[in-house]
Amino acid sequence: IHPCMHACACVCVLTNILVSAVSAGGHPGGIPHEKGMVVEKLPDWLQRCADRLAALGLFGDVAPNHVLINEYEAGQGIMAHTDGPLYYPVVCTLNLGSHTLLDFTRRHATSSDAPASADDDDASGFSLLLEPCSLSVVAADLYTHYMHGIAERTEDDLGEMAISNLDMCASVMTGGDASAALQRTTRVSLTIRHVFKTIRLPMGFGRTR
């Protein structure tokens, strides 16, 4: 977990970010598809974020070209999934508003869409606490061998969960109590990725005279 203020200084003012994120729509950059994503220009403020992440070297020799924007109310989540081969195997997510817990479960050895069975190693999985105004990065083994999701809860009882990064998180989140119960509120996530296959339409395509 990298502090947002160091990685993406362009998103320090949380209120303005939330308004801009929601108004930008769900898929700045285009809609990913196995046949190719028709490239759309990122809004300037999102392009600055993508440039900062590229400068960190997180995406190797490619640059982020797509952002998925999701808004989660308290109690909402997303089922366990993998991002798959459409993307460069790195996912950077800006977490705005509420905290949440991102849960990881090792994929079954014979299926990309099924969690490991109870008899497999690491079947129980683990979670990461995503703090407000933080940047999380999923890469390497976590990208290729684990599914990730968010449970549908309004409250996270830290003392009852296997949270791998709790000792790295700001104590202001828990008041110094590692067993605290944190109430979720509205959260906006900006998931920044590089789509491999893209399509650029000729200039003027689709215009009417």
Disulfide bonds with the S-S distance in Angstrom:
none
